[in-house]
Amino acid sequence: MIDLLADKQCDLLMDPVHGKVHQTGRYLGDRAIYTCSRGWEIIGAEERVCQDNGQWSNEEPFCKKRG
């Protein structure tokens, strides 16, 4: 039997403006960790997980200037 889950990939994520996304991969269970540049703060979830439906969990966060 072919494992269909092994072929399902989540999209490659782009860095947010004034930040970075660090992906462990694009397959089921892989994680994406978001960070912002100095002087900016993350708004939303800092971590997203690749799910079995090929979608990332949570909404894409963004960086907002502090202060």
C-alpha positions in Angstrom: 0.0 0.0 0.0 1.3 3.5 -0.9 1.5 5.9 2.0 -0.3 9.0 0.6 0.6 11.1 3.7 4.3 10.9 2.9 3.7 12.7 -0.4 1.7 15.5 1.1 3.7 18.7 1.5 2.8 22.0 3.1 3.7 25.2 1.2 7.1 26.8 1.4 6.6 29.7 3.8 8.0 33.2 3.0 9.8 35.4 5.6 7.5 38.0 7.1 8.5 41.7 6.5 11.0 42.5 9.3 11.4 38.9 10.3 12.4 35.3 9.5 10.7 31.9 9.4 12.8 28.9 10.2 11.2 25.6 8.8 12.3 22.1 9.9 10.7 20.9 6.7 7.4 20.8 4.8 6.0 17.4 5.7 3.5 16.2 8.3 4.6 17.3 11.8 7.4 19.7 10.6 7.4 23.0 12.3 7.8 26.6 11.2 9.1 29.1 13.9 8.7 32.8 13.3 11.0 35.5 14.7 11.1 39.3 14.2 14.0 41.7 13.8 15.2 43.7 16.8 12.7 46.4 17.6 9.8 44.4 16.1 7.4 42.0 17.8 5.5 39.0 16.5 1.8 39.3 16.2 0.1 35.9 16.1 1.3 32.4 16.7 5.1 32.1 16.7 4.9 28.4 15.6 3.0 26.6 12.9 2.9 22.9 12.3 2.4 21.1 8.9 -0.8 19.1 9.2 -2.0 15.9 7.5 -4.2 17.9 5.1 -1.1 19.7 3.6 -1.9 23.0 5.4 0.0 24.9 8.1 -1.7 25.3 11.4 -2.6 28.8 12.7 -2.7 32.0 10.6 0.5 33.5 9.3 1.9 35.9 11.9 3.4 39.3 11.1 5.9 41.6 12.7 4.8 44.9 14.3 7.1 47.8 15.3 7.4 47.9 19.1 6.2 51.0 20.9 
